[in-house]
Amino acid sequence: MSDLILFWHRRDLRISDNIGLTAARQRSNRIVGVFCLDRNILTGDAIAPARVTYMIGCLQELQQQYLKAGSQLIILQGEPQQAIPALAEALKVQAVFRNLDVEPYAKERDRKVVETLKEKGIAAESFWDQLLHAPGTIVTQSNKVYTVYTPFWRNWIQQTKENSTQKLENVKGLSEEENEIAKKAGAIDLPTAKDLGFIWDNPLLLTPGETAARERLDEFCDQAITDYQEQRNFPGVDGTSRLSAALKFGAIGIRTVWQATIEAYENCRSDEVRGGIKAWQQELAWREFYQHCMYFFPELAEGSYREIFKNFPWDNNEKYFQAWCEGKTGYPIVDAAMRQMNETGWMHNRCRMIVASFLTKDLFVNGQLGEKYFMQKLYDGDLSANNGGWQWSTSSGMDPKPLRIFNPASQAQKFDPEGEYIRQWLPELSSIDTAELVTGKIPPLERERCGYPQPIVDHNQQQKEFKRRYQLISL
């Protein structure tokens, strides 16, 4: 009988196009998957019920995929530092394979797990799977890490991308005796999100799991990707891939995604369509840029990259912050976006930029509070992408432009000109004149009639004050 290999899943909840899993299969035909419901993450204060619900759904499908392949996925719950080595030792596995992560907590957790495995005489092998190019492979001519996106993109797009790997097949799992050993070592039935204390009863934007992710990718590449460059900034249009959660949890492999864009590019017949595909490829590169940044600059998770913002005089007005969280600022495009996130666990990227700019540049609330609130709500919440987006919008991150302020009215006029998106999420304003709706210049009596709040601040005044504060700390 072949030696048993334990494959530790984290952000790769699939058996197709999984580099670490493919490597394990090349070593042995006895492969058992394991996923640990990490107490350190699930008891944190930045966890979204919608995200846990999506993750559990992915694990349910992953268990079925393992069964079809001939093996099984073991579920553990607790501290990975203890749970993974304990299971590996009990089952007398040859090695524990895993794919690497860029996040500070994940890196430290893995270090402890590997250390304990080695103490027990168990091999640990790691691979890069969630990125087309691993951290350290895209660097400047002087071998330095990029801190600006555009030169990163120019280098990144020129590099050869790996093909997707084969689906796991024809493997063997545990014997009945080994299954009993696994139970004694902590194996449990997969709980529901509600079992774990997370209640999310609303529909998810994307059905969890590898099958739905692949279907969505095919649908996007057949239709929306051709108009992506034109449509991606309009929140009322279904013009984005909506694969962010699938990529965050690895329900679909990044090489599979990339190959789909190449096939779409080769099959298109106009420069306009090619432009749409290239624009989406640039978004995939943004994802990788932010992950590389998080890997090499873990301090990003704790605060601003730019020194100047580490001492910015934020007001952090709790009343304003709560109004922003609840979608009650009196600025229609801001409130519509916040209500979309609160109700669906997702927000359009253009709106993420608008509300982040408003919180920091209009309300003078530290962006870290908004960044955390997003992680408490988003079903696609990813530390690197969320942090990168917030620092970009706040002007506190790796960005050659020192100051960026979004005007809610001009943003709404440009990207929701008919007010369709605003009306969808603020139905109380459905009868308001479109010009008044998108500019936010709704008469006070009309606001009162609709039960919609007055603007909590004046954008023009706040913009001037923000610039004044910025200039003071820039001296």
N, C-alpha and C positions, 0 to 999 in steps of 0.2 A: 504493500500500500504506500502511496506517495506521502511525502511529508505534508503536514497541515500548515497552511498559511492563513493568518487572520488579516483581513483587509479592513482597516479602520476608516469608515466614511465620515466626512465632515461636510465639506462644501462641494461634494461630487455625488449627489444622490441619483446615480444612474449606473447601469452596467455597460452602456455603449460609449465609445470614444472616451474611455477613462484610462489615462496613461499608466497610473499606478496599478490599476486592476489588470490591465493587459500584461504588465511586467510580471505580476504575480502568477498569471495564467501560464506564462512562458516557463515559469519555475516549477509549477505543480498543477495537478488537476484537482487537488483538494483545497478548495478556497471557501472560506466562510466569511461573510461580511459581518461587521459589527458597527453599531452606532450608539454612542453614549449621550443620553439626555443630560447635558452638563449643568449641574446645579449652579455653578458659578455664573452661567449665562442666564438661566431661567429665573434666577432670583434677583437679577440685576434690575436697575431702575430705568432701563432704556430698552425694554422688550415690548413688542407689539403683539397683542392677541391675534391679529390678522396674520402676522408673520409666522407665529407658532402654528396656527391652523394650516397655513400653506405647507410648512415644513412637515407636519405630521402626515398630510396628504401625500407628499412626495415619498415619505418613508413607507406608507402603505403600499404604494405602487412598487417601490423598490423591493419590498418583501416578496411581492408576487413575481417580479422579474427574476429574483434569485431562485425561487421555487421552479420556475420554468427552465432555468439553466441547470437545475439539478442539485442546488445547494440551499442555503438559507441565510437570512439576515438576523443576527442576534441583537436584541435591544438591551442596553444597560441604562442605569440611572444613578447619578451621583457625581463623584469627583473622578474625572478621567485618569488623573495621576495614580489613583488606586485601582479603579475599576478595570482599565484596559490591561495593565500588567497582571492583575489577579486572574483574569479570564485566560490570558495567554499562558500563564504558568499552569493553571488547572488543566487546560487542554493539551499541554505539552506541545505547543505549536513550534514550528521551525523558525518562523519570523512573523513580524507584524509589518505590513506594508501600509503606507499612507501617502496622500498628496499634501504638499506644503501649502501654507497660508501666509499672507503678508501682515496680518494684524498683530499688534504687540502682545495681546493676551494669548493668542493662538501660538505664537512663537515660544513664549515662556512655558505654556502648558505642554507643548510638544517636547521641549527640552527636558522637563521633569519626567514625562512618560518614558522617553528614550533612555534617560539615566537609570530609571528603575528597571526597565527591560534588560539593560546591559548587566545590571547587578544580578539579575536572575538568569543570565546566560542566554538571553533571547535576542536574536538579531532584529534590528529595526532598519527598514529601508524607506527612503523618501524620494518623491518625484514632484516636478512642477506640472500641474495639469490645468489650473484655472486661468492661465494666461497663454497667449500665443508666443510671447517672449518673456522668459523668466527675468526677475530683477537682476541687474548686473550685465545683461546681454545687450541692452540698448544704452550706449554711453557716448559721450563726446569724443572727439579725436584725441583729447588729452586724458581720456579714460575717466571722466567725471560723470556723475549722475546728472541727468537733465532736470532742471527746475522750471523750465518754460515749455509749454506744450508744443508750439509750432515746430521748433527744431527736433523735438522728440518724434513728432509725427513724420517729418521728412525722413528721418533715419528708420523709424519703425516700419513704414510702408515699403521700404526698399528691401527689407529682410525676408528671406524665404520662410514661409509658414508651413508647419508640419501638417500632414494629412490626418484625418480622424482615424482612430484605431478601431479594431474589431469589437463586436459585441461579445460579452462573456457567454460561453456556451460549453456544454458537456463537462461540467464539473461535479464534484461530489461533496456532500456536506458531512454532517456529524452522524455517528452511529447512535443508536438508542442510548447506549451507555454514556457516550460523550454528551448527549443532550442533557442527561441527568446531572452530569458533572457541571455543565454550563449553568444550569438552574441553581445549583449550589453556589456557583461563583458569581451569581447576581443576575442572570438572564431573566427578563420579564416579558410579559406580553406588551405589545405596543399600546400605550395609553392614548386616549383622545386628548385634544387640546383642552377640553373641559375638565378631564381627569387631572390635568396639570394646573388647573385653575385659570385658564385663559378662555374667555367667552367671546366668540366672534360669530354672530348669526347671519351677517350679511354675506351676499355672494362675493366670491373672490373674482378679481378681474381676469385671472387666468386659472383654469383648472390645474391643480397640482399634478406633478409627475412628468416623466419623460415623454409619454405619448402625447399629451396635450401641448407640451413645449414644442415638440417636433411639428405637430399639426399647425401651430401658430406660426412657426418659422416658415413653413411651406406657403401658408396663406399670405404672409407678409411679403415674401419674395415673389409671389405670383402677382401681387396687386400693389399694395401701398408703397413698397420700396421704390417703385418707378416715379412716384410723385413726392417722395420723402423730402427732398430739398425744399419744395414749395409748401408742403402741408404740415411739416413737423412742428412749426411754431404756433399753430392754431389749436388751442385747447378744446374747441368744440368739434374738432374733426378727428376721426380715428386714423391718424396719420403716422403713428409711431408703432414700433414693433411690439411693445408691451411684454417684452421678454426679460425685463430687468430682474424679476423675482426668480425666474428659471435660471438665469445666469448667476444670481447671488448664491443660490443653493446648488448650483451645478446640476439641475434637472436636465440640462442640455449641455453638451460639450462645446467649448469655444471653437474648436477646429471644425466641428460640424456646422456651426454658424458661419464661420469664415468661408468655408467651401460653398455654402449656399449663396453667399454674396458674389463669389467668383463666377459661379454658374449663371447667376442672374446677369452679371456684367457681360459675360460672353454671349448671352442670348439677346441682349437688348439691341435696338436698332437706331437709337438717336443719342446725341450728346446730352440732351436734357435728361433722359433716363439714366445715362451713365453718371451724370452729376448727382442724381438722387442716391444712387448706390454708393458713390464715393463719399457723399455726405454721411451716410450711415456707417460706412467703414471708419470714418473719422471719429464718430461717436464711440465705436468699439475701441479705438485707440485712446480716446479720453479715459475710458474705463481702465485701460492698462496703465496709462500715465499716472492716474490717481493711486493705483495699487503699488506701482513702483515707488511713488513718493511716500506712501505710508510705510513701505518696507524699509526704506533708507532713512526716513525722518519720522520715527514713531512718536516724536513729541507733538506731531500734528494732532494726534488724538486728544491731546490735553489743552490745546490752545492755538493761538495765532502763530503763523510762520513768520510774518513780518514783525520785527521788533516794535515798530511804531504803534501797533495795535495792542500790544501787551499792557500799555498804560492808558488806553483811551478812556476818557471820562464818561462811561455809560451811565444812564439814569436808572435803568432796570426797574422802571415803574411797573409794579405788580398788576395794577388795574389795567394798564395798557397791554401788558403781556397776556392777560386772561382774555381781553377783548380780541386780541389777535388769534389766540388759540381757538376761540369759539366762533370765529368768523363774524365778529360784531364791531368792526372798526369804522363802519360807515363808508368804506371804500369798496364798491361792488366787486371789482375784479379780485381784490385781496380776499374778501369774505367768501366769494364763490369758491376760490381755490382751497381755502381752509376747510370749508364744509365738504368739498369733494373728498379731501383726505380723511376727515373725521368719519365720513359715512362709508367710504370704499376702501380705505387703507392705501390709496394711491393718489398721486397728483401729477398732472402734466408738467414736464420739465420747464417749459416757459413760465408756468405759474410758480414753480419752485423758486425761480430766480426773482420773480416779482415780489413774492411774499417775504423772501429773505432780505431783499433790499429794503422793503418797507419796515420790517421789524428793526433793522439796524440803523438805517439812514433816516427814517421818519419817526420812529418811536424811541430811538437811542437805547435799545435793549441789546445786550451782548448776544452775538450770534450763537454762542455756545448753548444758550437756553433754547433757541429755536432748533438748533441741530439736534439736541436731545429730544425735544418734543416730536420732531419728525421720526426719530428712531422708536418712539413710543407708539407711533401710529402706522408707519409705512409697512406694507407687507413685503416690499422689496428693499427694506432698509439695509443698507450696506455701509459699514463704517467708512471705507475709503471713498466711495462715490458720494456719500452724504457729506462727509467732511470736506471733500474737495469742492463740491458744489457750494456749500455754505461759505467756505473761505474765499472762493471766487466772487460770490455775490457781496460778501462783506468787504472785499478788497484787502483781506488780511492774509491771503495765501500766496502761492507761487504764481504771480501774475504780473506781466510787465506794465499793465495799466494800473497806476496807483489808486485811482478813485473812480468808482462806477456807481451811479445813482439812477434807479429806474423811476420814471414818473408813472404812477398807476393809471392815470387817465390816458396818456399817450400810448401806453402798452395795450390797454383795452381797445382803444380806437384802431390800433394797427392790427391786433391779433384776434379780436372778437368784435369786428366792426358792426355786426348786426345784433350783438348782445345775446346770442344764442346760448353761449356757455354760461353767462351770468344768470340768465333766466332759468336755465336748467337747475342750478344749485341755489338760487335765491328766488324761489317761486313767488314769494310775496311781492317781488318787483316786476312780475310778468306783464303788468299793464302800463308800466312806465315807458314814456317816450324813449326811443332808442338813443337819440343824441344825448339826452339827459342821463341815460343809464350808463353808457360807455364813458362819458366824461366825468361821471360822478356828480354832476351839477343838478342834483335832484332837489327841487324846492323843499324847504323845511316842512311845509304843510303836507306835501306828498309823502315825505318820509314818515311823518307822524301817522298819516292815514294807513300806510302799509305796515306800520309797526317796525320800521327799519331805522336804526340809529343815525344820529347826526355824525359827521366825521369827527373822530376823536382828536385829530390834529389837523393843522393846515400844512399841506405838502410843501408849498413854496417857502413858507417861513421855516419849516424844519430843515429843508434842504440848505438854506442859507446858514442856519445854526450849525448843522453838521459840518459844513465846509469851514466855518469859523473854528470849531473845535479841532478839526483835522489840521488846520494851518497852525494852531497853537502847539500841537504836539510834534509838528513837522519841523519846528524851528530848531 
